[in-house]
Amino acid sequence: MKHTGTKVMGWVAVAVLTLGASAAFAGKPVMKKQLTGVVNINSASAQQLDLLPGIGEKAARRIIEHRSKTPFTKVDDLRKVKGFGAKKLEKLKGFLTTSGPTTAALKKVPVEAKAEPAPAAQGRKPQGR
């Protein structure tokens, strides 16, 4: 019986620590990184290309290799690069250009909390006079 009591006390301690930790973080807003600006796929560095969502070191290298042989005339030409299909290109289109400067930057923005729906007042009679 003593063993069971020890288990319960252990779980109570875990619960208290968890609640205390979540309360400590409650005051800090949760932040996420958001990409702003555009990336010129004809002149961006590997680091700038890496800012794009879903683009890593290998994909950046493939873009640079392709443009060194044949510059991109339009954003859709990126489909000629291995690993860039219609879906991926559609996700990136708003961040890509083939001319002008690369202005892309990551900035931290607060994550919006999802609003809880108000409880329905079904079955309750209004209190009043």
C-alpha positions as CSV (number, residue, x, y, z in Angstrom):
1,M,0.0,0.0,0.0
2,K,2.9,2.3,0.8
3,H,4.2,1.8,-2.8
4,T,0.9,3.1,-4.3
5,G,1.0,6.2,-2.1
6,T,4.5,7.0,-3.3
7,K,3.4,6.7,-6.9
8,V,0.6,9.1,-6.3
9,M,2.8,11.6,-4.5
10,G,5.2,11.4,-7.5
11,W,2.5,12.1,-10.0
12,V,1.2,15.0,-7.8
13,A,4.8,16.4,-7.8
14,V,5.0,16.2,-11.6
15,A,1.6,17.9,-12.0
16,V,2.6,20.7,-9.7
17,L,5.9,21.2,-11.5
18,T,4.2,21.2,-14.9
19,L,1.6,23.7,-13.8
20,G,4.2,26.0,-12.3
21,A,6.3,25.8,-15.5
22,S,3.4,26.7,-17.7
23,A,2.4,29.6,-15.5
24,A,6.0,30.9,-15.7
25,F,5.7,30.9,-19.5
26,A,2.2,32.3,-19.6
27,G,3.5,35.9,-19.6
28,K,5.8,35.5,-22.6
29,P,4.2,35.7,-26.1
30,V,5.0,32.7,-28.3
31,M,7.0,33.9,-31.4
32,K,7.5,32.4,-34.8
33,K,9.7,33.3,-37.7
34,Q,8.0,34.8,-40.7
35,L,9.7,35.5,-44.1
36,T,9.3,39.0,-45.6
37,G,10.5,40.4,-48.9
38,V,11.6,38.5,-52.0
39,V,14.5,36.4,-53.1
40,N,16.0,37.0,-56.6
41,I,16.7,33.4,-57.8
42,N,19.2,34.8,-60.3
43,S,21.5,36.5,-57.8
44,A,20.7,35.3,-54.3
45,S,23.4,33.7,-52.2
46,A,23.0,30.2,-50.9
47,Q,22.3,31.7,-47.4
48,Q,19.5,33.9,-48.9
49,L,18.0,31.0,-50.8
50,D,18.1,29.0,-47.5
51,L,15.7,31.6,-46.0
52,L,12.9,30.2,-48.2
53,P,10.6,27.7,-46.6
54,G,11.4,24.2,-47.7
55,I,14.8,25.2,-49.3
56,G,17.9,23.7,-47.7
57,E,21.5,23.6,-48.6
58,K,21.1,21.0,-51.4
59,A,18.2,22.8,-53.1
60,A,20.1,26.2,-52.9
61,R,23.1,24.6,-54.5
62,R,20.9,23.1,-57.4
63,I,19.4,26.6,-58.0
64,I,22.9,28.2,-58.2
65,E,24.2,25.5,-60.5
66,H,21.2,25.8,-62.8
67,R,21.4,29.6,-63.1
68,S,25.1,29.6,-63.8
69,K,24.3,27.6,-67.0
70,T,21.0,29.3,-67.8
71,P,19.6,32.3,-65.9
72,F,15.9,32.1,-65.0
73,T,13.8,34.3,-67.2
74,K,10.6,33.8,-65.1
75,V,9.9,32.3,-61.7
76,D,8.2,29.3,-63.3
77,D,11.6,28.3,-64.8
78,L,12.5,27.0,-61.3
79,R,10.5,23.9,-62.2
80,K,13.5,22.9,-64.4
81,V,15.5,22.4,-61.2
82,K,15.4,18.9,-59.6
83,G,13.1,18.9,-56.6
84,F,10.9,21.8,-57.6
85,G,7.4,20.6,-58.6
86,A,4.2,22.5,-59.0
87,K,3.2,22.3,-55.3
88,K,6.6,23.5,-54.0
89,L,6.7,26.3,-56.5
90,E,3.2,27.4,-55.6
91,K,4.2,27.7,-52.0
92,L,7.3,29.8,-52.9
93,K,6.0,32.1,-55.7
94,G,5.1,35.0,-53.4
95,F,8.8,35.1,-52.2
96,L,10.5,34.8,-55.6
97,T,11.6,37.2,-58.3
98,T,14.0,37.0,-61.3
99,S,15.1,40.7,-61.2
100,G,15.9,43.4,-58.7
101,P,17.5,43.0,-55.2
102,T,16.9,40.3,-52.7
103,T,15.1,41.8,-49.8
104,A,14.1,38.7,-47.9
105,A,14.5,38.7,-44.1
106,L,13.2,36.6,-41.3
107,K,11.4,38.5,-38.6
108,K,9.9,37.3,-35.4
109,V,6.1,37.8,-35.0
110,P,3.8,36.7,-32.2
111,V,1.7,33.6,-32.8
112,E,-2.0,34.5,-32.6
113,A,-3.9,32.5,-30.1
114,K,-6.9,30.7,-31.4
115,A,-10.0,32.2,-30.0
116,E,-12.2,29.8,-28.0
117,P,-15.8,29.8,-29.1
118,A,-18.2,31.2,-26.6
119,P,-20.2,28.5,-24.8
120,A,-23.7,28.2,-26.2
121,A,-26.5,29.4,-24.0
122,Q,-28.9,26.6,-25.0
123,G,-31.3,25.4,-22.5
124,R,-30.7,28.4,-20.1
125,K,-33.5,30.8,-19.2
126,P,-32.5,34.4,-19.1
127,Q,-32.3,35.8,-15.6
128,G,-34.2,38.9,-15.2
129,R,-37.2,40.7,-13.9
